[in-house]
Amino acid sequence: MMDKFLNDQQDPKAIEKVYSRLVDLLAQDEEIIYIATQKKPLVNLLPDCVAITNKRLFFFTPANLGLSIKFVDFVWKDVVDVFTKEEIIGAIFSAKTVNGAEMGVDYLPKVQARKLYQYAQERKEAEREARRQRDLEEKRASSGAMHIDNPSNVAFQPFSGAFQQPQQPVQLPQPVQEPVTIHLPPTPEPAKIEQKPDELTQKLTKLKTLFENGLISQEEYNQKKLELLSDL
């Protein structure tokens, strides 16, 4: 099973260690597509590795002097983009995720970096297509639901061999009501009540006239006025 991952100058020992660990991590219906191993120019005892499956992207890093191996994985729907950059010695493969994280491995053989990029793009395209299909199915499901605003307006008729359209309800003419005029008797005008000036008012008016004509003095006017008002 591991032989198909040794066709592009992969390190056999690194592939064996990563493959044995990767098999235990696979989910149901998950398959390994490609494994790439780092190849440094001088000492390459503990190479980093990158693995691609149909569901995830893995980055493996040896730890504890090669006694153990750590890994980070990303599902394809969380991978925003993948990059590859070829240098004088080897190439760099990196991936960027939706939360801004970025992982990469340098000193990869160029042929391995190119295949990682190729397979990663294929998986990303497959994930986009699957997401598009899911969106279409959700839209079809939502548009297929029937909404009846007022069930009482739906008319049902017995089946007579052919489909009959529901008859529209007959609108009966509404009787026109003539306006009723109510005649009210005219409101009588308030009777004018003639009021005769009282005796005190007459006396005060006459007293003032005498004062204004100079027939009595101011002192006599005041005294007489007090006398009249004291009778109240």
BELMO-V279389 format. One record per residue. N is the residue number from 1. SS is DSSP state (H for helix, E for strand, C for the rest). PHI is phi as a letter, one per 40 degrees, with the letter a starting at -180 (none if undefined). PSI is psi in radians with two decimals (* if undefined). Layout:
BEGIN
n=[N N]
ss=[SS SS]
phi=[PHI PHI]
psi=[PSI PSI]
END
This chain:
BEGIN
n=[1 2 3 4 5 6 7 8 9 10 11 12 13 14 15 16 17 18 19 20 21 22 23 24 25 26 27 28 29 30 31 32 33 34 35 36 37 38 39 40 41 42 43 44 45 46 47 48 49 50 51 52 53 54 55 56 57 58 59 60 61 62 63 64 65 66 67 68 69 70 71 72 73 74 75 76 77 78 79 80 81 82 83 84 85 86 87 88 89 90 91 92 93 94 95 96 97 98 99 100 101 102 103 104 105 106 107 108 109 110 111 112 113 114 115 116 117 118 119 120 121 122 123 124 125 126 127 128 129 130 131 132 133 134 135 136 137 138 139 140 141 142 143 144 145 146 147 148 149 150 151 152 153 154 155 156 157 158 159 160 161 162 163 164 165 166 167 168 169 170 171 172 173 174 175 176 177 178 179 180 181 182 183 184 185 186 187 188 189 190 191 192 193 194 195 196 197 198 199 200 201 202 203 204 205 206 207 208 209 210 211 212 213 214 215 216 217 218 219 220 221 222 223 224 225 226 227 228 229 230 231 232]
ss=[C C H H H C C C C C C H H H H H H H H H H H H H H C C C C C C E E E E E E E C C C C C C C C C C E E E E E C C E E E E E E E E C C C C E E E E E E E E H H H E E E E E E E E C C C C E E E E E E E C C C C E E E E E E E C H H H H H H H H H H H H H H H H H H H H H H H H H H H H H H H H H H C C C C C C C H H H C C C C C C C C C C C C C C C C C C C C C C C C C C C C C C C C C C C C C C C C C C C C C H H H H H H H H H H H H H H C C C C C H H H H H H H H H H H H H C C]
phi=[none c c c b b c b g c c c c c c c c c c c c c d c c c c c g b b c b a b b b c b c c b c b c b c c b b b b b c b a b b b b b c a f f g c b a c a b b b c c c c c c a b b a b c b c b g a b b a b b b c c g c b b a b b f c d d c c c c c d c c c c c c c c c c c c c c c c c c c c c c c c c c c c c c b b c b c c c c c b b c c b h a c b c c c c c c c c c c c c c c c c b b c b c c c c c c c c b c b c c c c c c c c c c c c c c c c c c g c b c c c c c c c c c c c c c c c c]
psi=[-0.57 -0.29 -0.60 -0.18 0.25 0.40 -0.19 0.84 0.49 2.62 2.04 -0.72 -0.74 -0.72 -0.74 -0.78 -0.77 -0.73 -0.77 -0.61 -0.66 -0.64 -0.66 -0.30 -0.17 2.41 3.14 2.39 0.36 2.31 2.51 2.25 -0.77 2.60 2.24 2.50 2.46 2.55 1.65 2.68 -0.51 -1.54 2.27 0.79 -0.61 1.30 2.54 2.74 2.70 2.31 2.49 2.26 3.09 -0.12 -0.44 2.89 2.18 2.47 2.11 2.39 2.15 2.61 2.86 0.85 0.62 -0.02 -0.44 3.00 2.28 2.72 2.70 2.34 2.65 2.30 2.66 -0.50 -0.30 -0.05 2.00 -0.81 2.80 2.63 2.68 2.46 2.09 2.32 -3.03 -0.79 1.84 -2.90 2.85 2.33 2.27 2.80 2.53 2.38 3.02 -0.50 0.18 -0.06 2.59 2.23 2.58 2.85 2.30 3.11 0.64 2.46 2.43 -0.66 -0.65 -0.71 -0.66 -0.73 -0.66 -0.80 -0.75 -0.89 -0.64 -0.72 -0.68 -0.73 -0.67 -0.69 -0.70 -0.67 -0.69 -0.72 -0.71 -0.68 -0.67 -0.72 -0.70 -0.70 -0.71 -0.73 -0.69 -0.69 -0.70 -0.72 -0.69 -0.61 -0.34 -0.18 2.40 2.40 2.07 1.94 -0.74 1.64 -0.40 -0.33 -0.07 2.14 2.36 2.36 2.65 2.55 2.27 0.49 -0.35 2.66 2.29 2.36 2.46 2.29 2.53 2.45 2.41 2.22 1.94 2.45 2.39 2.31 2.42 2.12 2.14 2.47 2.43 2.17 2.17 2.11 2.10 2.50 2.53 2.48 2.11 2.45 2.49 2.33 2.37 2.09 2.02 2.17 2.24 2.36 2.44 3.01 -0.66 -0.72 -0.70 -0.75 -0.71 -0.68 -0.74 -0.66 -0.70 -0.64 -0.70 -0.69 -0.72 -0.52 0.00 0.27 -0.40 2.78 2.99 -0.68 -0.72 -0.64 -0.77 -0.72 -0.77 -0.62 -0.69 -0.66 -0.75 -0.72 -0.45 -0.30 -0.12 *]
END
